[in-house]
Amino acid sequence: MFWQTTRFRIDLSRPQVMGIVNVTPDSFSDGGRHGDPAAAMAHCEQLLREGADILDIGGESTRPGALVPDLAEELARVLPVLRHAVTLGVPVSVDTSRPEVMAGALDLGVDIVNDVRSLSRSGALETVAGHASCGICLMHMQGEPGSMQQAPQYNGDGVDDVVAWLRARLAAVQGSGVALDRITLDPGIGFGKTPAHNWALLRRQADLLALGQPLLLGWSRKSTLGALTSRPVADRLVPSVAAALAGVQRGARVLRVHDVAATVDALKVWQAAGLLPD
């Protein structure tokens, strides 16, 4: 299985580690430590030294209650970092929902558009569909970041609703002329979901894989892990890696993580032990 992107045809026979680079002042996980372009560029290089396969760069925090930057601010945050990242020899993803940011990133040669709103904003799908080969990640989110965790509601455990939504969104994007080998799917752990919904998505991950597309997971440091372990964000390394491995065991092919070195090492151990699925 491969993921076609702008410059790279990514071989997903080995799970890929996508390192998170938040160019924001208010991320839930790193508190703005990489909130200016120079710090974010240095963090990109650090993540590559730790073994990241892909860099994912975003200028809008999507934690519950986060403030939304205006377009000019988001562009100012991410474009300098993206311009540097595309020189580093690995696939680069832009984490954005704005078509203007997508277009600016793609003009720089960025490989992947990772959109928590699944290309639902006016002009987003047209921007991506008009590109010859960029990769896409479609993520499920119920509601908007500011209110998504107030009262998430689904039928049953929520998995069938998420699967149906992703199926419909996948059909819409494919219907706009986007080849299936350009698309990955993300169930959106923590995006408009209770801990029970998130655990159900992990237990029933086979239902998501039945859609036929590679699966990208973002369990890293999420509040569901904190609720389970009573650990604060800064102490969620072990549960984050454990959740990532559980996702890979059930067929996920891309792991979006903050703690790249630990995740890479854990995957090496699993590979040596013969535990990685084919």
C-alpha positions in Angstrom: 0.0 0.0 0.0 1.3 3.5 -0.9 0.3 7.0 -0.2 0.7 9.3 -3.2 1.8 12.8 -2.3 3.3 15.8 -4.2 6.9 14.7 -4.2 6.9 11.2 -2.5 5.1 8.0 -3.0 5.1 6.8 0.6 5.5 3.1 1.2 3.1 2.2 4.0 4.3 -1.4 4.3 6.1 0.0 7.4 4.2 2.3 9.7 5.1 5.9 9.2 5.8 8.3 12.1 4.4 11.8 11.5 6.1 14.3 13.8 3.9 17.2 15.0 5.2 20.8 14.7 2.7 23.2 16.3 3.5 26.8 15.3 1.0 28.1 17.8 1.0 29.9 21.1 -1.7 27.8 22.7 -1.3 24.1 21.8 -2.7 21.8 24.4 0.5 19.6 24.3 3.5 21.9 24.1 2.3 25.3 25.3 3.7 27.3 22.4 7.3 26.1 22.8 7.6 26.2 19.0 5.3 29.2 18.5 7.7 31.3 16.4 9.1 30.2 13.0 12.7 29.9 14.1 11.9 27.5 17.0 9.6 25.5 14.8 12.2 25.1 12.1 14.7 23.9 14.7 12.0 21.5 16.0 11.5 20.1 12.5 15.2 19.3 12.3 15.1 17.7 15.8 12.2 15.5 14.9 14.1 14.2 11.8 17.1 13.4 14.0 14.7 11.4 16.2 13.5 9.4 13.2 10.3 11.1 11.9 9.2 10.0 8.5 6.9 12.9 7.9 6.6 16.4 9.3 3.1 17.9 10.0 3.1 21.7 10.5 0.1 23.6 11.7 -0.6 27.2 12.7 -4.1 26.8 14.3 -4.6 25.1 17.6 -7.6 22.8 17.5 -7.7 22.0 21.2 -11.1 22.6 22.8 -11.8 26.3 23.3 -8.8 27.4 21.3 -8.8 30.9 19.7 -8.9 30.8 15.8 -6.1 33.0 14.2 -7.1 35.1 11.3 -5.8 34.2 7.9 -2.9 36.6 7.9 -1.7 35.3 11.2 -1.9 31.6 10.2 0.0 32.3 7.0 2.7 34.2 8.9 3.1 31.3 11.3 3.3 28.4 8.8 4.7 29.6 5.5 8.3 30.3 6.7 8.4 26.9 8.5 7.0 25.1 5.5 9.5 26.8 3.2 12.3 25.5 5.3 10.7 22.0 5.9 10.4 21.2 2.1 14.2 21.4 1.9 14.8 18.7 4.5 14.2 15.7 2.2 11.0 14.2 3.8 7.3 14.5 3.1 5.8 17.6 4.6 2.2 18.0 5.6 0.3 21.3 6.3 -2.3 21.0 9.1 -5.0 23.5 8.0 -8.6 24.0 7.0 -8.2 27.2 5.1 -8.0 26.9 1.3 -5.8 30.0 1.1 -3.2 28.3 3.4 -3.5 25.1 1.5 -2.8 26.9 -1.8 0.2 28.8 -0.3 1.6 25.6 1.1 1.1 23.6 -2.1 2.8 26.4 -4.1 5.9 25.8 -1.9 5.9 22.1 -2.8 4.2 20.8 0.4 3.2 17.1 0.0 0.1 16.6 2.1 -2.9 18.6 3.2 -4.1 17.4 6.7 -7.5 18.9 7.4 -9.4 18.4 10.6 -12.5 19.7 8.9 -12.1 17.2 6.0 -12.0 19.8 3.2 -15.5 21.1 4.1 -14.8 24.8 4.0 -15.7 26.6 0.8 -12.9 26.3 -1.7 -10.9 23.7 0.2 -11.9 20.7 -1.9 -11.5 22.6 -5.1 -8.0 23.7 -4.1 -6.8 20.2 -3.3 -8.6 18.5 -6.2 -7.0 20.9 -8.6 -3.5 19.8 -7.5 -2.0 17.0 -9.6 -0.9 14.7 -6.8 -0.8 16.1 -3.2 -1.7 13.7 -0.4 -4.8 14.3 1.7 -5.9 13.3 5.2 -9.6 13.4 5.8 -10.5 13.6 9.5 -13.8 13.1 11.4 -14.8 15.8 13.8 -18.2 16.4 15.4 -18.8 20.1 15.7 -16.0 22.8 15.9 -13.0 22.9 18.3 -14.5 25.6 20.4 -17.5 23.5 21.4 -16.8 19.9 20.2 -16.2 18.4 23.7 -19.3 19.9 25.4 -21.7 17.1 24.7 -20.7 14.7 22.0 -23.5 12.4 21.0 -23.7 9.4 18.6 -25.8 6.4 18.0 -24.5 3.5 20.1 -20.7 3.6 20.6 -20.3 6.1 17.7 -18.2 3.9 15.4 -20.9 3.3 12.8 -21.6 7.1 12.7 -17.9 7.9 12.2 -17.5 5.2 9.5 -20.6 6.5 7.6 -19.4 10.0 7.8 -15.9 9.1 6.5 -17.4 7.0 3.8 -19.6 9.9 2.6 -16.7 12.4 2.7 -14.4 9.9 0.9 -17.0 9.6 -1.9 -17.3 13.4 -2.2 -13.6 13.8 -2.5 -13.2 11.0 -5.0 -16.1 12.4 -6.9 -14.1 15.6 -7.4 -11.5 13.7 -9.3 -9.0 12.9 -6.5 -7.4 9.4 -6.9 -7.9 7.1 -3.9 -4.2 6.5 -3.5 -3.9 10.2 -2.4 -6.2 9.8 0.5 -5.8 8.6 4.1 -8.5 8.7 6.8 -8.4 9.7 10.4 -11.2 8.9 12.9 -10.4 12.0 14.9 -9.5 10.7 18.3 -10.6 13.4 20.8 -12.4 15.6 18.3 -16.0 15.7 19.5 -15.8 12.3 21.3 -15.9 11.1 24.8 -13.3 8.6 26.1 -15.8 5.8 25.5 -16.2 6.8 21.9 -12.4 6.9 21.4 -11.8 3.5 22.9 -14.6 2.1 20.8 -12.9 3.4 17.7 -9.7 1.6 18.7 -11.4 -1.6 19.5 -13.4 -1.5 16.3 -10.6 -0.2 14.1 -11.3 -3.0 11.6 -14.5 -1.2 10.7 -12.6 1.9 9.7 -10.1 -0.1 7.7 -13.0 -1.7 5.8 -13.4 1.6 4.0 -10.3 0.6 2.0 -8.0 3.5 2.8 -4.9 3.8 4.9 -5.6 4.9 8.5 -3.8 7.8 10.2 -4.1 8.0 14.0 -3.5 10.8 16.5 -3.6 9.4 20.0 -0.6 11.3 21.2 -1.0 13.0 24.6 -4.8 13.1 24.2 -7.1 13.8 27.2 -8.6 10.3 26.9 -5.2 8.9 28.0 -5.1 11.3 30.8 -8.6 10.3 32.0 -7.5 6.6 31.9 -4.2 7.1 33.7 -4.7 10.3 35.7 -1.5 11.6 34.1 -1.1 15.3 33.1 -0.3 16.1 29.5 3.5 16.3 30.2 3.4 12.7 31.6 1.6 10.9 28.9 4.5 9.5 27.0 4.0 5.8 27.9 0.2 5.7 27.3 0.7 7.6 24.1 3.2 5.1 22.8 1.1 2.2 24.0 -2.0 3.6 22.2 0.1 4.1 19.0 1.3 0.5 19.1 -2.3 -0.8 19.7 -3.4 1.2 16.7 -0.6 -0.2 14.5 -1.4 -3.7 15.7 -4.9 -3.2 14.4 -3.8 -1.9 11.1 -3.0 1.8 11.3 -0.3 2.9 8.9 0.5 6.5 10.0 1.0 7.7 13.5 0.8 11.4 14.2 2.9 11.9 17.4 4.7 14.5 19.5 7.2 12.0 21.0 8.9 10.8 17.9 12.0 9.1 19.3 10.1 7.0 21.8 7.5 6.0 19.1 10.2 5.1 16.6 12.1 3.0 19.2 8.9 1.2 20.2 8.2 0.3 16.6 11.7 -1.0 16.1 11.2 -3.4 19.1 7.9 -4.6 17.7 9.4 -5.1 14.2 12.3 -7.1 15.7 9.8 -9.2 17.7 7.8 -9.9 14.5 4.7 -8.1 16.0 4.1 -5.6 13.2 1.3 -6.6 10.9 1.9 -7.1 7.2 
